[in-house]
Amino acid sequence: GEQADTLRRHYVGCFCFEGMDIVDALRLFLSRFRLPGEGQCIDRILEAFGRRFEDGNEGYFHGMETAYVLAYSTIMLNTDAHNPSVKRKMDFEAFAKINKGIDD
């Protein structure tokens, strides 16, 4: 609800990603808490991350949406790589293909 949105915004606002690349910023962000298991919660958290990243790195991407999509895609890649139930692991070419054009 509204209270959760406010709390999420304030929490993410505590991070300063200015001058960081997306990988280091995401690594810092995710080192401070454990992502919940629910996809919708992860989506909201990563959307807030994308906004905050763009705030501190204006022009790094064309907009907040790119940081959000790339962060979400990276989480999915990590899950794919470390989940033993995933038999066919994603390779670099597949990851690149999925993310092609996200910053156009």
Secondary structure, DSSP 8 states (H G I E B T S, - for coil): -HHHHHHHHHHHHT---TT--HHHHHHHHHTTS---S-HHHHHHHHHHHHHHHHHHSTTSSSSHHHHHHHHHHHHHHHHHHH-TT--S---HHHHHHHHTTTT-
